[in-house]
Amino acid sequence: MNLREIEEFSIALAKGSGDILRKYFGKIENIATKSTGIDLVTVADLESEKHITDAINSRFPDHDIIAEEGENTKAGSRYRWVIDPLDGTTNFVHNIPIFAVSIAFQIDGKTSVAAIYNPGADKMFSAVLGAGAKLNGETIKCTSTNTLSESLLVTGFPYVHDTMYDRLFDIFKQFYDASQGVRRFGAAALDLCFVAMGRFEGFYEFGLKEWDIAAGTLILTESGGTISDWDGSECPSSGVRVLATNGGVHSSMIKVLSQHHKHFISQDSSV
């Protein structure tokens, strides 16, 4: 398997879907909901996903696919594609240009190629395992900051507003007090890329899905970053708890998140 060819294919797919999203941006009239009244899906999500899955099925008919909007195939292949056709749908619906197409290619469950495209800013993030991460073809690296007091952080919040949701605001306050600030952009794939390119030192979130983090994880680690569960153990591939940093502030963020980890660990099977 030639990973550079897979990267070129993934980038072309992401850009093609980006063209679809631009076509609908600012023109969405019909919006449906999924898990809750604020978990949105549009024709743009569905058309973007179909563009990607049709192309993969045509070129690699024996590969497995897992995609957010349900265009999934599972044939037991060692090769698998993990797709989010529109990460940041709520931003998209409200004409905020912070959204992305996220595509990850995995071999035996490990992401080997990633492409994340933000059509609103024409920024293409990509990575190949062992070959570094790039933004529009140029190498990117995380910052070298090693203290929270000099760090800018980013996070997100789940769609379900339950007791865990309330606890997340306690965590938010701790990080807000300890850092230069905490931002919330609403597109996890881009949050991971923003840590990778040095805009932020750390990103944490609860209740994500595999397609939210599969591509961004590779881009982050190939830029020199670190990703884990909130207690420092291996990051769940499910995306249920994510801590991604430049590496320098990772232990400091674990000290905060590990205080709350026990309350969130029971949610693994329900998120």
Disulfide bonds with the S-S distance in Angstrom:
none
